[in-house]
Amino acid sequence: MLGRSLAIFALGLLLHALPWFHLATLRIPGVLQRIAVCYLLAALLVLLTGGVMGWRLQAVVAGALLVGYWGCS
């Protein structure tokens, strides 16, 4: 899980740095980097809320995130 997230994050940095690498213009919050962070957080949520009642907590967290996103936009 952590390795896959780091690989996606590093791939995003690598793809942005190619073909000309300029440290001053390196974009860290790119699309693949955001996907890597979201994947890591979702995987941690699934691992930490495992069991019979886990899907309910996952649904509550997903609903809270959607309401929060809706409220911010």
C-alpha positions in Angstrom: 0.0 0.0 0.0 2.7 2.5 1.0 5.0 1.3 -1.7 2.3 1.6 -4.4 1.5 5.2 -3.2 5.2 6.1 -3.2 5.6 4.6 -6.7 2.6 6.6 -8.1 3.9 9.7 -6.4 7.4 9.3 -7.8 6.1 8.5 -11.3 4.1 11.7 -11.2 7.3 13.7 -10.3 9.3 11.9 -12.9 6.8 12.5 -15.7 6.6 16.2 -14.8 10.4 16.5 -14.6 10.9 15.0 -18.1 12.3 16.0 -20.6 13.8 19.1 -18.9 14.4 19.0 -15.2 14.2 22.4 -13.5 13.9 22.3 -9.7 12.4 25.8 -9.6 9.4 24.7 -11.7 8.9 21.2 -10.3 5.2 20.8 -9.6 4.7 18.6 -6.6 0.8 18.8 -6.3 0.3 17.2 -9.7 -2.5 14.8 -10.7 -0.6 11.5 -10.0 0.6 12.9 -6.7 -3.0 13.6 -5.6 -4.1 10.2 -6.8 -1.3 8.7 -4.7 -2.3 10.6 -1.6 -6.0 9.7 -2.0 -5.2 6.0 -2.6 -3.1 5.9 0.5 -5.8 7.5 2.7 -8.5 5.3 1.2 -6.4 2.2 1.8 -5.7 3.2 5.4 -9.4 3.8 5.9 -10.3 0.3 4.6 -7.6 -1.3 6.7 -8.4 0.5 9.9 -12.2 0.0 9.6 -12.2 -3.6 8.6 -14.8 -6.0 10.0 -18.5 -6.3 9.9 -19.3 -2.7 10.8 -16.5 -1.2 8.7 -18.7 -0.4 5.7 -20.9 1.8 7.7 -18.0 3.9 9.0 -16.6 4.0 5.5 -19.9 5.3 4.2 -20.1 7.9 6.9 -16.6 9.1 6.1 -17.4 9.2 2.3 -20.6 11.2 3.0 -18.8 13.6 5.3 -16.1 14.2 2.7 -18.7 14.8 0.0 -20.6 17.2 2.1 -17.4 19.0 3.1 -16.4 19.2 -0.6 -19.8 20.5 -1.5 -19.6 23.1 1.3 -16.2 24.4 0.2 -17.2 24.9 -3.5 
